[in-house]
Amino acid sequence: MSSSSSASSSRSSSPEPIIKNAKGKGNAGGAKNEGSDANWALELPAGAVAIDNASVSVGEFDWDAVNADPDNEVWLIRIPEGVKPKHLEGAVMSASSLSKSSRTSKVGSLWRKHTTYDIWSLAETDDAENADPEEAASTPVGGEELRALSCLLPRRKRKGDLYLAPKPIARHLVLSAREVQPTAPQSAIPLQNPPRQSYPEEMLTHKFMPYGSLVATGDDEDVAMDEPSAEEPAPASVDEGSHKKKEKKHKKETKGSKAEDAKAQKRKSEDDDAPKKSKKKKVA
């Protein structure tokens, strides 16, 4: 009786074991199946048509193509409404400016028919913009919302489904229209010389040759100079004629002065030869 009572007391004091279900090794790393819900399916808006991603060729934007090339980078570009992606093929950007990602900077320009767009590279963090408020105010390009966006790429091997890009976004570019600069008033424009008059090349055949700069030779046919011939005497110049007239006038003046001197000498000699008359004193 004592042994049976002790066995019953020990069974009543011990707790009952808890039975746990063993987990399979195949489901240890699998995704959780949340079931299916009819409300999760995409509902297209009225008038929209679903695109079969498997039949669309995405080319170099395929998820596997981007992941296969280690030199590929994912850039996120925001363009205005009037610019198409094909217009970006003619854009020119500075490689040295692209290497500086610590602050927002202008890296290039895009010229269209009526508008010029500036290409800005956004800073990778907000700290660079907040460090200098004046610099941030001088570059009002916006685009801060681009840093919060993610890129989805189609994957053709998975029936064209969209997957998150295998690489992070390397750069954020923004195209903004260039600000129109006001025209300076007429008074502020400095005075400028009038434009130099241009002449057609066929008229520029003259040569500047001062008198006496070149000596005529027999071989030089371009320079034609009038030389006096041996038979005909060279005509006297105006200077020689005037010089001769002055010489004749001077000779006449010298002859006249000599004649007057001779007359004065003759009178003096006659006065010396004549007898002198004595003067008598009057007696009162």
C-alpha positions as CSV (number, residue, x, y, z in Angstrom):
1,M,0.0,0.0,0.0
2,S,2.8,2.4,0.8
3,S,4.6,1.8,-2.6
4,S,1.5,2.5,-4.6
5,S,0.7,5.7,-2.7
6,S,4.3,7.0,-3.3
7,A,4.1,6.3,-7.0
8,S,0.8,8.1,-7.4
9,S,2.2,11.1,-5.4
10,S,5.3,11.4,-7.7
11,R,3.1,11.3,-10.9
12,S,0.9,14.1,-9.7
13,S,3.8,16.4,-8.8
14,S,5.7,16.3,-12.2
15,P,4.5,18.6,-15.0
16,E,3.1,17.3,-18.3
17,P,5.5,17.4,-21.3
18,I,4.9,19.9,-24.1
19,I,4.9,18.5,-27.6
20,K,6.5,20.8,-30.4
21,N,6.2,20.3,-34.1
22,A,9.6,19.7,-35.9
23,K,10.4,22.3,-38.6
24,G,11.6,21.0,-42.0
25,K,15.0,22.1,-43.3
26,G,13.5,23.1,-46.7
27,N,11.3,25.8,-45.2
28,A,14.0,27.3,-42.9
29,G,15.2,29.9,-45.4
30,G,12.0,30.3,-47.5
31,A,9.9,33.4,-47.8
32,K,6.8,33.6,-45.7
33,N,3.6,32.8,-47.6
34,E,1.1,35.4,-46.7
35,G,-1.6,33.9,-48.9
36,S,-3.4,35.6,-51.7
37,D,-5.8,38.5,-51.6
38,A,-7.9,39.8,-54.5
39,N,-7.3,43.4,-53.4
40,W,-3.6,43.2,-54.0
41,A,-3.8,42.8,-57.7
42,L,-3.0,46.0,-59.8
43,E,-6.2,47.7,-61.0
44,L,-5.6,49.7,-64.2
45,P,-7.3,53.1,-64.5
46,A,-10.0,53.6,-67.1
47,G,-8.6,53.8,-70.6
48,A,-5.2,52.3,-69.7
49,V,-3.8,49.1,-71.2
50,A,-1.4,46.8,-69.5
51,I,2.0,46.3,-71.3
52,D,3.5,42.8,-71.6
53,N,7.0,43.4,-70.2
54,A,8.2,40.1,-71.6
55,S,7.7,41.2,-75.2
56,V,9.3,44.6,-74.8
57,S,13.0,44.9,-75.6
58,V,14.8,46.9,-72.9
59,G,18.3,46.6,-74.3
60,E,21.0,47.8,-72.0
61,F,18.5,48.6,-69.2
62,D,17.9,45.0,-68.5
63,W,18.6,44.0,-64.9
64,D,21.1,41.3,-65.8
65,A,22.9,43.5,-68.4
66,V,23.5,46.2,-65.8
67,N,24.6,43.7,-63.2
68,A,27.0,41.9,-65.6
69,D,29.2,45.0,-66.4
70,P,31.1,46.3,-63.4
71,D,31.8,49.7,-65.2
72,N,28.1,50.5,-65.5
73,E,26.6,53.3,-63.3
74,V,23.0,54.2,-62.7
75,W,22.3,57.9,-63.1
76,L,19.0,59.5,-62.3
77,I,18.2,62.5,-64.5
78,R,15.3,64.9,-64.2
79,I,14.4,66.6,-67.5
80,P,11.8,69.3,-68.3
81,E,8.7,68.6,-70.3
82,G,10.1,70.0,-73.5
83,V,13.2,67.9,-73.5
84,K,13.2,64.3,-74.8
85,P,15.7,61.6,-73.8
86,K,17.2,61.5,-77.3
87,H,18.2,65.2,-76.9
88,L,20.6,64.2,-74.2
89,E,22.9,62.5,-76.7
90,G,24.3,65.9,-77.7
91,A,24.9,67.2,-74.2
92,V,28.4,68.1,-73.2
93,M,29.5,67.7,-69.6
94,S,32.8,68.4,-67.8
95,A,34.5,65.4,-66.4
96,S,36.4,67.4,-63.8
97,S,33.1,68.9,-62.5
98,L,31.5,65.4,-62.3
99,S,34.3,64.1,-60.1
100,K,33.4,66.7,-57.4
101,S,30.3,65.4,-55.7
102,S,30.6,67.2,-52.4
103,R,28.5,70.1,-53.5
104,T,25.9,71.0,-56.2
105,S,27.7,72.3,-59.3
106,K,27.1,73.0,-62.9
107,V,28.6,70.4,-65.1
108,G,27.4,71.3,-68.6
109,S,24.7,72.8,-70.9
110,L,22.2,71.7,-73.4
111,W,21.2,74.0,-76.3
112,R,17.8,73.7,-77.9
113,K,16.1,75.9,-80.5
114,H,14.6,78.5,-78.2
115,T,15.9,77.6,-74.7
116,T,19.2,76.8,-73.1
117,Y,19.3,74.4,-70.2
118,D,22.0,74.1,-67.6
119,I,22.9,70.6,-66.3
120,W,23.4,70.5,-62.5
121,S,24.9,67.6,-60.5
122,L,23.3,67.5,-57.0
123,A,25.3,66.9,-53.9
124,E,25.2,63.4,-52.5
125,T,24.3,64.5,-49.0
126,D,22.3,67.4,-47.5
127,D,25.2,68.3,-45.2
128,A,27.1,69.8,-48.1
129,E,24.2,72.1,-49.0
130,N,23.6,73.2,-45.4
131,A,27.3,74.0,-44.8
132,D,27.1,77.2,-46.9
133,P,23.7,78.9,-47.1
134,E,24.9,81.5,-49.6
135,E,26.1,78.8,-51.9
136,A,22.9,76.9,-51.6
137,A,20.9,80.1,-52.4
138,S,23.0,80.8,-55.5
139,T,22.1,77.4,-57.0
140,P,18.3,77.2,-56.8
141,V,18.0,74.1,-58.9
142,G,15.9,71.9,-56.5
143,G,15.8,68.2,-57.1
144,E,16.1,67.2,-53.4
145,E,13.4,64.6,-53.9
146,L,15.6,62.6,-56.3
147,R,17.7,61.3,-53.4
148,A,14.7,59.5,-52.0
149,L,13.8,57.7,-55.2
150,S,14.8,54.1,-56.1
151,C,15.3,52.6,-59.6
152,L,13.4,49.6,-60.8
153,L,14.7,47.7,-63.9
154,P,12.9,45.0,-65.9
155,R,14.3,41.5,-65.9
156,R,13.6,39.5,-69.0
157,K,14.6,36.2,-67.4
158,R,11.8,36.6,-65.0
159,K,9.1,37.4,-67.6
160,G,9.8,41.1,-67.6
161,D,9.0,41.7,-63.9
162,L,10.5,44.8,-62.3
163,Y,13.3,44.4,-59.8
164,L,15.3,46.9,-57.7
165,A,18.4,48.0,-59.5
166,P,21.5,45.9,-58.6
167,K,23.6,49.0,-58.1
168,P,22.9,52.2,-56.2
169,I,22.3,55.5,-58.0
170,A,25.7,57.0,-58.6
171,R,24.6,60.6,-59.7
172,H,21.6,62.8,-59.6
173,L,21.4,65.3,-62.5
174,V,18.8,68.0,-63.0
175,L,18.2,70.0,-66.2
176,S,16.9,73.5,-65.5
177,A,16.2,76.4,-67.9
178,R,18.9,79.1,-67.8
179,E,17.7,82.3,-66.2
180,V,17.1,85.2,-68.6
181,Q,19.5,88.0,-68.0
182,P,18.1,91.6,-68.2
183,T,19.4,93.8,-71.0
184,A,21.6,96.6,-69.8
185,P,20.3,100.1,-70.4
186,Q,21.8,102.2,-73.2
187,S,23.6,104.5,-70.8
188,A,25.4,101.6,-69.2
189,I,26.8,100.2,-72.5
190,P,30.4,101.6,-72.9
191,L,31.3,103.5,-76.0
192,Q,32.8,101.4,-78.7
193,N,34.6,102.3,-81.9
194,P,32.6,101.7,-85.1
195,P,33.4,98.5,-86.8
196,R,36.2,98.6,-89.3
197,Q,35.1,98.8,-92.9
198,S,35.8,95.7,-94.8
199,Y,36.7,95.5,-98.5
200,P,36.5,92.5,-100.9
201,E,39.8,90.8,-101.6
202,E,39.8,91.5,-105.3
203,M,40.0,95.2,-104.6
204,L,43.0,95.0,-102.4
205,T,45.5,95.3,-105.2
206,H,47.2,98.7,-104.4
207,K,50.6,99.1,-102.9
208,F,51.9,101.8,-100.6
209,M,55.2,103.0,-102.0
210,P,56.4,106.4,-101.0
211,Y,58.4,108.5,-103.5
212,G,62.0,107.4,-103.7
213,S,61.5,104.2,-101.8
214,L,62.2,102.1,-104.9
215,V,64.7,102.5,-107.7
216,A,63.6,101.7,-111.2
217,T,65.6,98.9,-112.8
218,G,65.3,97.3,-116.2
219,D,64.1,94.0,-114.8
220,D,61.3,95.6,-112.8
221,E,58.3,95.8,-115.1
222,D,55.7,96.6,-112.4
223,V,57.1,100.1,-111.7
224,A,56.7,102.4,-114.7
225,M,58.5,105.8,-114.2
226,D,58.8,108.7,-116.7
227,E,62.5,109.2,-117.6
228,P,63.7,112.1,-119.8
229,S,65.1,110.9,-123.2
230,A,68.4,111.9,-124.6
231,E,67.0,113.7,-127.7
232,E,64.4,115.8,-125.9
233,P,65.6,118.0,-123.0
234,A,63.8,117.5,-119.8
235,P,61.4,120.3,-119.0
236,A,62.5,122.7,-116.4
237,S,60.7,122.5,-113.2
238,V,58.8,125.3,-111.6
239,D,61.5,125.7,-109.0
240,E,64.3,126.1,-111.5
241,G,62.3,128.8,-113.4
242,S,61.6,130.9,-110.3
243,H,65.3,130.6,-109.3
244,K,66.5,132.0,-112.6
245,K,64.1,134.9,-112.4
246,K,65.4,135.8,-109.0
247,E,69.0,135.7,-110.3
248,K,68.1,138.1,-113.2
249,K,66.4,140.5,-110.8
250,H,69.4,140.4,-108.5
251,K,71.8,141.2,-111.4
252,K,69.7,144.2,-112.4
253,E,69.7,145.5,-108.9
254,T,73.5,145.2,-108.7
255,K,74.0,147.0,-112.0
256,G,71.8,149.9,-110.9
257,S,73.7,150.3,-107.7
258,K,77.0,150.3,-109.5
259,A,75.8,153.0,-111.9
260,E,74.7,155.2,-109.1
261,D,78.0,154.8,-107.3
262,A,79.9,155.8,-110.5
263,K,77.8,159.0,-110.9
264,A,78.3,160.0,-107.3
265,Q,82.1,159.5,-107.7
266,K,82.2,161.6,-110.9
267,R,80.4,164.5,-109.2
268,K,82.8,164.5,-106.3
269,S,85.8,164.6,-108.6
270,E,84.3,167.6,-110.6
271,D,83.7,169.5,-107.4
272,D,87.3,169.0,-106.3
273,D,88.8,170.3,-109.7
274,A,86.7,173.6,-109.7
275,P,88.4,176.8,-108.2
276,K,87.3,177.7,-104.8
277,K,85.8,181.2,-104.4
278,S,86.8,183.3,-101.4
279,K,84.3,185.0,-99.4
280,K,84.7,188.7,-98.7
281,K,83.9,190.2,-95.5
282,K,81.5,193.1,-95.6
283,V,82.6,196.3,-94.0
284,A,80.0,198.5,-92.4
